[in-house]
Amino acid sequence: MKNIRYVIISPVRDEEHFVTGTVQSVLQQTIRPAEWILVNDGSSDRTGEILDGYAREHAWIKVVHRPNRGFRKSGGGVVEAFYDGFKTLQSTDWDFIVKLDGDLTFPPDYFERCFDCFRKDARLGVGGGTIYHVLDGQERIEQVPQFHVRGATKIYKRKCWEDIGGLQVVTGWDTIDEVKANMLGWTTRSFPDIKLCQQRPTGTAESRWKDLVKCGRARYVSGYHPLFMATSCILRLFQKPYLIGSAGLLYGYVSGYWQHFPQVNDPGVIKYLREQQMRRLLGRETIWR
């Protein structure tokens, strides 16, 4: 385990209140990354200054500064920032590449335990811990499909990364990568007993409505089957926020059609995803299990 070489790329924007916790979590890891590229994605606060301070203290930490575009660009913007960091990597013999957000805290053995999961499953291509938030003093786990790993904390085995061709610069990239990996024979999953705390709950960087619309648009871009999407929206009616949750998802999805928004440019991935979704509607085994 100690011989594993991994690199981390972290796109961050306006995280001055949280990024120190993330950096300290990485510094304390039992297996330290070979290289960590932190991409300051045009922050207007002290994020860049904080990152530069850590880079001066640790040779394996590097900072890339991007200009401020004036707004938070969700989805594809994160991947654009990721690749600005990726092209500066000097390490070439890494075994795993990690996409890590700048508002997470986790225990010192986090990566060691994650890599042990990969060691035990040779076909595991994408993995990561389970995210929780502390709200009103209580720990609340983010519920995701079994095959899904949150975009905030993704670990890619090198061969899987090469097979899927890296990340697509589109909204929904963090589902497309997993669907393609499963289509190619890999497995993907979150590790329920390995947890990270996200200091900024999902969706709070933007308004709740915008976040719901963004999720609906991501499902359109990913190629979700209309019947599967309709079923999801009906089931969403019984979850908080009632009605608006379904309305936001449906608006984001349907508006993709009338605005002629481009879908993922991979017909094979869309076909595979839709087949899996129809199997799930019929109660058969799928990547959702």
NUTORKE-980207 format. One line per field, with one value per residue (C-alpha): residue number from 1; chain; x, y, z. Coordinates in steps of 0.02 Angstrom, whole numbers, plus 32768, in hexadecimal, padded with zeros to 4 digits. Layout:
NUTORKE-980207
k	c(NUM / ...)
c	c(A / ...)
c1	c(X / ...)
c2	c(Y / ...)
c3	c(Z / ...)
***
This chain:
NUTORKE-980207
k	c(1 / 2 / 3 / 4 / 5 / 6 / 7 / 8 / 9 / 10 / 11 / 12 / 13 / 14 / 15 / 16 / 17 / 18 / 19 / 20 / 21 / 22 / 23 / 24 / 25 / 26 / 27 / 28 / 29 / 30 / 31 / 32 / 33 / 34 / 35 / 36 / 37 / 38 / 39 / 40 / 41 / 42 / 43 / 44 / 45 / 46 / 47 / 48 / 49 / 50 / 51 / 52 / 53 / 54 / 55 / 56 / 57 / 58 / 59 / 60 / 61 / 62 / 63 / 64 / 65 / 66 / 67 / 68 / 69 / 70 / 71 / 72 / 73 / 74 / 75 / 76 / 77 / 78 / 79 / 80 / 81 / 82 / 83 / 84 / 85 / 86 / 87 / 88 / 89 / 90 / 91 / 92 / 93 / 94 / 95 / 96 / 97 / 98 / 99 / 100 / 101 / 102 / 103 / 104 / 105 / 106 / 107 / 108 / 109 / 110 / 111 / 112 / 113 / 114 / 115 / 116 / 117 / 118 / 119 / 120 / 121 / 122 / 123 / 124 / 125 / 126 / 127 / 128 / 129 / 130 / 131 / 132 / 133 / 134 / 135 / 136 / 137 / 138 / 139 / 140 / 141 / 142 / 143 / 144 / 145 / 146 / 147 / 148 / 149 / 150 / 151 / 152 / 153 / 154 / 155 / 156 / 157 / 158 / 159 / 160 / 161 / 162 / 163 / 164 / 165 / 166 / 167 / 168 / 169 / 170 / 171 / 172 / 173 / 174 / 175 / 176 / 177 / 178 / 179 / 180 / 181 / 182 / 183 / 184 / 185 / 186 / 187 / 188 / 189 / 190 / 191 / 192 / 193 / 194 / 195 / 196 / 197 / 198 / 199 / 200 / 201 / 202 / 203 / 204 / 205 / 206 / 207 / 208 / 209 / 210 / 211 / 212 / 213 / 214 / 215 / 216 / 217 / 218 / 219 / 220 / 221 / 222 / 223 / 224 / 225 / 226 / 227 / 228 / 229 / 230 / 231 / 232 / 233 / 234 / 235 / 236 / 237 / 238 / 239 / 240 / 241 / 242 / 243 / 244 / 245 / 246 / 247 / 248 / 249 / 250 / 251 / 252 / 253 / 254 / 255 / 256 / 257 / 258 / 259 / 260 / 261 / 262 / 263 / 264 / 265 / 266 / 267 / 268 / 269 / 270 / 271 / 272 / 273 / 274 / 275 / 276 / 277 / 278 / 279 / 280 / 281 / 282 / 283 / 284 / 285 / 286 / 287 / 288 / 289)
c	c(A / A / A / A / A / A / A / A / A / A / A / A / A / A / A / A / A / A / A / A / A / A / A / A / A / A / A / A / A / A / A / A / A / A / A / A / A / A / A / A / A / A / A / A / A / A / A / A / A / A / A / A / A / A / A / A / A / A / A / A / A / A / A / A / A / A / A / A / A / A / A / A / A / A / A / A / A / A / A / A / A / A / A / A / A / A / A / A / A / A / A / A / A / A / A / A / A / A / A / A / A / A / A / A / A / A / A / A / A / A / A / A / A / A / A / A / A / A / A / A / A / A / A / A / A / A / A / A / A / A / A / A / A / A / A / A / A / A / A / A / A / A / A / A / A / A / A / A / A / A / A / A / A / A / A / A / A / A / A / A / A / A / A / A / A / A / A / A / A / A / A / A / A / A / A / A / A / A / A / A / A / A / A / A / A / A / A / A / A / A / A / A / A / A / A / A / A / A / A / A / A / A / A / A / A / A / A / A / A / A / A / A / A / A / A / A / A / A / A / A / A / A / A / A / A / A / A / A / A / A / A / A / A / A / A / A / A / A / A / A / A / A / A / A / A / A / A / A / A / A / A / A / A / A / A / A / A / A / A / A / A / A / A / A / A / A / A / A / A / A / A / A / A / A / A / A / A / A / A / A / A / A / A / A / A / A / A / A / A)
c1	c(8000 / 808C / 80CE / 802D / 8048 / 7FB5 / 7F9B / 7F10 / 7EC4 / 7E51 / 7DF0 / 7DBF / 7D63 / 7D3E / 7D65 / 7DC6 / 7D59 / 7D6E / 7E0B / 7E81 / 7E23 / 7E38 / 7EF2 / 7F0E / 7EB0 / 7F23 / 7FC1 / 7F93 / 7F77 / 7FD1 / 7FF5 / 8025 / 8003 / 8096 / 8053 / 7FBF / 7F86 / 7F0E / 7EB7 / 7E7D / 7DEA / 7DE1 / 7DBA / 7D8C / 7DB7 / 7E59 / 7E56 / 7EEB / 7F52 / 7F32 / 7F61 / 8001 / 8034 / 8028 / 8083 / 8117 / 8121 / 810D / 8167 / 80E6 / 8058 / 8043 / 7FC5 / 7F7D / 7F21 / 7E96 / 7E4A / 7DA4 / 7D1A / 7CA3 / 7C30 / 7C30 / 7C28 / 7BDF / 7BFB / 7C6F / 7CC5 / 7D06 / 7D4F / 7D9F / 7DF6 / 7E25 / 7E7C / 7EDA / 7F25 / 7F38 / 7FA7 / 8022 / 803D / 80F3 / 80D6 / 80C1 / 80C7 / 8029 / 7FB6 / 7F1C / 7EDE / 7E69 / 7DEF / 7DD5 / 7D6F / 7DB0 / 7D28 / 7D43 / 7D90 / 7DBB / 7E22 / 7EDE / 7EC1 / 7E3F / 7EA5 / 7EF9 / 7E50 / 7E0F / 7EA5 / 7E8B / 7DDD / 7E2E / 7EAD / 7E21 / 7DBF / 7E28 / 7D96 / 7D73 / 7D99 / 7D4B / 7D2F / 7D25 / 7CE4 / 7C32 / 7C0E / 7BB0 / 7B81 / 7B66 / 7AC0 / 7A71 / 7AF4 / 7AC8 / 7B2A / 7AC8 / 7B06 / 7AF0 / 7A8C / 7AC9 / 7AB3 / 7B2D / 7B90 / 7BA3 / 7C36 / 7C1C / 7C7D / 7CC8 / 7D32 / 7D5B / 7DEC / 7E14 / 7E83 / 7EFB / 7EC5 / 7E0E / 7E37 / 7E8D / 7E00 / 7D78 / 7DE3 / 7DE4 / 7D58 / 7CDF / 7CD1 / 7C13 / 7B8F / 7B74 / 7C2B / 7C28 / 7BA2 / 7BDF / 7C8A / 7C3E / 7BC1 / 7C4D / 7CBC / 7C32 / 7C0E / 7CC5 / 7CC2 / 7CFE / 7C9F / 7C83 / 7C46 / 7C4A / 7C90 / 7C07 / 7C7D / 7CFE / 7CB9 / 7CE4 / 7C92 / 7C61 / 7C62 / 7BF8 / 7B5A / 7B3A / 7AE0 / 7AFC / 7B7B / 7AE5 / 7A2C / 79CA / 7963 / 79FE / 7A4C / 79B0 / 79AA / 7A63 / 7A46 / 79B6 / 7A23 / 7AAF / 7A37 / 7A04 / 7AB9 / 7AE2 / 7A55 / 79D8 / 7944 / 78A5 / 7841 / 78C6 / 78CD / 7810 / 780E / 7898 / 7837 / 7799 / 77F8 / 784C / 77A1 / 77A6 / 784D / 7876 / 786C / 77C3 / 778A / 7817 / 7895 / 783E / 7817 / 78CE / 790E / 7889 / 78A5 / 7961 / 7946 / 78BC / 790B / 79A2 / 7934 / 78E3 / 7986 / 79DD / 7A63 / 7AEA / 7AE9 / 7B83 / 7BD7 / 7BDB / 7B43 / 7B84 / 7B82 / 7AD1 / 7A94 / 7AE4 / 7A9F / 79EF / 79F5 / 7A29 / 799F / 7919 / 7959 / 7948 / 7895 / 7872 / 78C0 / 7958 / 7A0E / 7A65 / 7AF7 / 7A7C / 7A78)
c2	c(8000 / 8079 / 8069 / 80A9 / 814A / 81BE / 8272 / 82EB / 8378 / 83F0 / 847A / 84F8 / 859D / 8611 / 858D / 85F8 / 85B9 / 8500 / 84DE / 84DF / 8449 / 83ED / 8413 / 83DC / 833A / 8313 / 8343 / 82C6 / 8232 / 818F / 8182 / 822C / 8259 / 8265 / 830C / 837C / 8402 / 8482 / 84E9 / 8591 / 85AA / 8668 / 867B / 8729 / 8706 / 86CD / 861D / 863B / 868B / 85F8 / 8579 / 85D6 / 85CF / 8512 / 8501 / 8562 / 84E6 / 8444 / 8421 / 83A0 / 841F / 8491 / 851A / 854E / 85F4 / 8611 / 86BC / 86E9 / 86CE / 872C / 869B / 85E5 / 8576 / 84CF / 842A / 8442 / 84D5 / 8464 / 83ED / 847C / 84B0 / 83FA / 83EB / 848E / 8435 / 838F / 83D6 / 8417 / 836D / 833B / 828C / 820E / 8167 / 817B / 80E8 / 814F / 81FE / 8256 / 82E4 / 8333 / 83CB / 8450 / 8447 / 8396 / 8353 / 829C / 822D / 820A / 815A / 8190 / 816E / 80D4 / 8084 / 80B6 / 806A / 7FCB / 7FBE / 7FC9 / 7F44 / 7ECC / 7EE7 / 7EE1 / 7F1E / 7FB7 / 804C / 80E0 / 80EF / 8169 / 8185 / 81AB / 8262 / 829F / 8349 / 8381 / 83DC / 8411 / 83AB / 830B / 82AA / 8298 / 8222 / 8252 / 81C8 / 819A / 8103 / 8078 / 808E / 814A / 81A4 / 825B / 82D0 / 8321 / 8287 / 8216 / 819C / 8153 / 80BC / 80EA / 8062 / 8090 / 8149 / 8122 / 80AF / 8132 / 81BB / 8229 / 82A3 / 82F6 / 83B3 / 83B2 / 83BE / 830E / 82DB / 8281 / 8208 / 81F3 / 81B7 / 812E / 80F5 / 80E5 / 8089 / 800A / 7FF9 / 7FCB / 7F45 / 7FA7 / 7FBC / 8061 / 807F / 80E8 / 809B / 80A6 / 808B / 810D / 81BB / 8270 / 830A / 838F / 8437 / 848A / 8421 / 83F1 / 8479 / 8507 / 855E / 858D / 859F / 84FF / 851B / 8534 / 8497 / 8430 / 8474 / 844E / 839A / 8388 / 83CF / 8357 / 82C5 / 8306 / 8319 / 826B / 8222 / 81EA / 818A / 81F6 / 816D / 8159 / 8215 / 8222 / 8198 / 81EE / 8291 / 823B / 81E7 / 828D / 82D7 / 827B / 82C6 / 8372 / 83F2 / 83B1 / 83DF / 845C / 83CD / 8373 / 8415 / 844C / 83A4 / 8397 / 8449 / 842D / 838B / 83C3 / 846D / 8410 / 83D2 / 8476 / 84D6 / 8451 / 843E / 83C3 / 8318 / 82B0 / 8289 / 81CD / 816D / 80CC / 8116 / 815A / 80B3 / 8054 / 80CC / 80C3 / 8006 / 8002 / 807A / 8015 / 7F78 / 7FD1 / 8004 / 7F4D / 7F14 / 7EC0 / 7EC8 / 7F67 / 7FD7 / 801B / 7F68)
c3	c(8000 / 8029 / 7F76 / 7F29 / 7EC9 / 7EB4 / 7E80 / 7EB1 / 7E4D / 7EAB / 7E51 / 7ED8 / 7ED4 / 7F67 / 7FEA / 8068 / 80F7 / 80CD / 8068 / 80FF / 8145 / 80A0 / 8096 / 8149 / 8126 / 8093 / 80F4 / 817B / 8106 / 812D / 8072 / 802E / 7F77 / 7F00 / 7EC3 / 7EE9 / 7E70 / 7EBA / 7E34 / 7E74 / 7DFD / 7E02 / 7EBB / 7EF7 / 7FAD / 8003 / 7FBA / 7F46 / 7FD1 / 8046 / 7FC1 / 7F93 / 804A / 804E / 7FA7 / 7FEE / 807F / 801C / 7F77 / 7F42 / 7F4B / 7EB5 / 7E91 / 7DE9 / 7DE2 / 7D65 / 7D40 / 7D8E / 7D0E / 7D81 / 7DAC / 7DE7 / 7D4C / 7D83 / 7D2C / 7C99 / 7CEC / 7D76 / 7CF6 / 7C97 / 7D38 / 7D59 / 7CB1 / 7CCC / 7D62 / 7D09 / 7C80 / 7D04 / 7D54 / 7D5B / 7DA2 / 7D16 / 7D71 / 7DDB / 7E00 / 7E2D / 7E07 / 7E80 / 7E62 / 7F0D / 7F40 / 7FB5 / 803A / 807C / 811C / 8139 / 81AD / 8196 / 8152 / 80D1 / 8034 / 807D / 809D / 7FF1 / 7F99 / 7FFD / 7FAE / 7F02 / 7F36 / 7F64 / 7EC2 / 7E23 / 7DB9 / 7E23 / 7DB4 / 7E0E / 7EC9 / 7F58 / 8006 / 803A / 805D / 80F5 / 813B / 81EE / 81F7 / 829C / 82F6 / 829A / 8218 / 8176 / 80F0 / 8039 / 7FE6 / 7F38 / 7EC5 / 7EEF / 7E4D / 7E66 / 7EB5 / 7EDC / 7E6B / 7F05 / 7F2A / 7E98 / 7E8F / 7DE4 / 7DC6 / 7D3B / 7CC0 / 7CD8 / 7CC2 / 7C1D / 7BE3 / 7BFE / 7BB1 / 7C4B / 7C74 / 7BFB / 7C09 / 7C1D / 7CA4 / 7CE5 / 7CCF / 7D77 / 7D3B / 7C89 / 7CC4 / 7D30 / 7CAC / 7C2C / 7CA8 / 7CCC / 7C12 / 7BF9 / 7C80 / 7D18 / 7DBA / 7E14 / 7EC5 / 7F61 / 7FFF / 8086 / 8118 / 80E0 / 80FC / 80D8 / 8120 / 80A1 / 80F9 / 8074 / 8056 / 7FA1 / 7F40 / 7FBB / 7F4C / 7EE0 / 7F03 / 7F21 / 7E82 / 7E17 / 7E60 / 7E37 / 7D86 / 7D73 / 7DAA / 7D2E / 7CA4 / 7CD2 / 7CBE / 7C12 / 7BDC / 7C1E / 7BB4 / 7C38 / 7BF0 / 7BF2 / 7C4A / 7CCF / 7CE8 / 7CF5 / 7D78 / 7DD9 / 7DDB / 7E18 / 7EA6 / 7ECD / 7EF6 / 7F9D / 7FD2 / 8014 / 7FCC / 7F91 / 7EE1 / 7EC1 / 7EC3 / 7E35 / 7DDA / 7DDA / 7D9D / 7D17 / 7CDB / 7CCD / 7C6C / 7BF5 / 7BD2 / 7B8F / 7B00 / 7AD0 / 7ADF / 7A75 / 7AF9 / 7ABF / 7B10 / 7B35 / 7A8F / 7AAB / 7A68 / 7AB5 / 7B64 / 7B4F / 7B0B / 7B9B / 7C1E / 7BD9 / 7BD2 / 7C88 / 7CB8 / 7C60 / 7CB6 / 7D5C / 7D35 / 7D0F / 7DB2 / 7D64 / 7D99 / 7D65 / 7D98 / 7E19 / 7E5D)
***
